[in-house]
């Protein structure tokens, strides 16, 4: 598995030369959210889509 720094550099390097700081920050934000989601699944801190549907119905 790549280190976070290597992942970030790889993502930024794939952006077009015209990318601005907002583009870079967005891509890093998405990377962070994906990594946190994977970690949550790994440690059983997520819910199934069926559980989510039931929860939404109570709103």
HUCORJO-V446403 format. One record per backbone hydrogen bond with DSSP energy under -0.5 kcal/mol. NH is the residue of the N-H (numbers start at 0). CO is the residue of the C=O. If there is no record, write none. Layout:
<<NH & CO> <NH & CO>>
This chain:
<<6 & 2> <7 & 3> <8 & 4> <9 & 5> <10 & 6> <11 & 7> <12 & 8> <13 & 9> <14 & 10> <14 & 11> <18 & 15> <23 & 19> <24 & 20> <25 & 21> <26 & 22> <27 & 23> <28 & 24> <29 & 25> <30 & 26> <31 & 27> <32 & 28> <33 & 29> <34 & 30> <35 & 31> <36 & 32> <37 & 33> <38 & 34> <39 & 35> <40 & 36> <41 & 37> <42 & 38> <43 & 40> <44 & 39> <51 & 47> <52 & 48> <53 & 49> <54 & 50> <55 & 51> <56 & 52> <57 & 53> <57 & 54> <58 & 55>>
